[in-house]
Amino acid sequence: MKNIGIDARFYGAASRGLGRYTSMLLKYLERLDDKNRYFIYLRKENFDSYSPQKSNFKKRITDIPWYSFKEQFLMGRVLEKDKIDLAHFPHFNAPFFYKGKFLVTIHDLILLEYPTIKATTLGPLKYGIKKIGYQKVLQKAITSSQKIIAVSDFTKKDITKYFPRAAAKIKVIYEGCEDEQYELKLKGNKNSGEGGLELEKYGLRKPYILYVGAAYPHKNLENLLLAFKIIKKNKENSKLDLVLVGGKDYFYEKIKKFAKREKIKNVIFPGLVGENSLREIYENAEIFVFPSLYEGFGLPPLEAMQAKIPVVCSKKASLPEILGAAACYFNPENSQDMAIKIMQVLDNRRLREDLILKGQERIKLFSWQKMASQTLEIYNQLLEN
């Protein structure tokens, strides 16, 4: 048996997309691999969230903060102590001084593409130091890794733009959107006009437009709010709400203040919600809107398609690659165009039904099991060499 170490400190819903990617990778690797021995490194906070189902999967408490100096010096020692033959870092933050064989998953290059002080709560000096550190760690991870997994062709092109010599070792492996426990079971007739108990819990009422995700500046929520302000000028939309689902953090507080300053009403902030609640919130939305300026993959629109909700989306970055013809696109930097496209989908039943049908076909292209299987192929190739 070979020893494979997986840095799962991002495991779980609290870490958003990274947490989802890591949890699905582990779930399906357990089903696929009886040959190798796995060491799964978790923090105290998420240690109990993961329960191995196979004897060849062992979990370890590794309470080392990510993006820290400790991470760079101590994480490598942990891997060496367990005599790891191959390490997988599902994010770019591989330990700078680690000498063992490893691969990384690069989800995006957001801090290179959008290096703005507005995207951080740090002061200018601390942000500058952090940015330099990020660039050094990223460069080391890309140049020293044996293989790089990119979650889209778009991300691969971004990597090769900054690191052209890395092109030969990049493998594009899409994320998935299906999972037995996560599959949406429609809890009633969407046309009944009745929301479920989960909607009541968060103070939501139909009809509403939905966004799910973080509120970082590149997510472009200010323009979404301005588009919603335009939409609300139409009397037919007087009862329409905009629901923004995401953690209650510094960036969401900024968005709340922006909405108040612009006098935009009917905006609901339910915070971070559990999976069961999220399913019902998706299912009862009129449409799902994703205004992001930059995404390496873009999982929430696929989840909306899975919920049989029409998607209206930014025509930027990886999103056209991932969503194809199953979304209605707008210019995310033009709130007027965004408003027009949203209203088109709201008002045109035939268009809505067409987008839903195309969405149901589109999600078939993205499988977590396929992602794990392709990742395991890379593990085995690297272990043989």
Protein Blocks (a to p, Z undefined) as FASTA:
>chain_A
ZZddddfklgcjklmmmmmmmmmmmmmmmmmmmkbccdddddfklmmmpccfbfkbccdd
dddcehifklmmmmmmmmmmnopabdcdfbfkbcfklcbdcddddfbjfklmmccfklpc
bdfklmmmmmmmmmmmmmmmmmmpmbdcdfbfklmmmmmmmmmmlmmmpccddddfbdfk
lpccdebjfknopacfklmmnopacdddddeddfbfklommmmmmmmmmmmmpmklmmpc
cdddddddfklmmmmmmmmmnopghiacebjadfklmmmmmmmpmbdcdfbfbdfkopml
mmmmmnopacddddehjlmmmnmmmbccddfklmklmmmmmmmmmmmmklmmmmmmmmmm
mmmmpcfklmmmmmmmmmmmmmmZZ
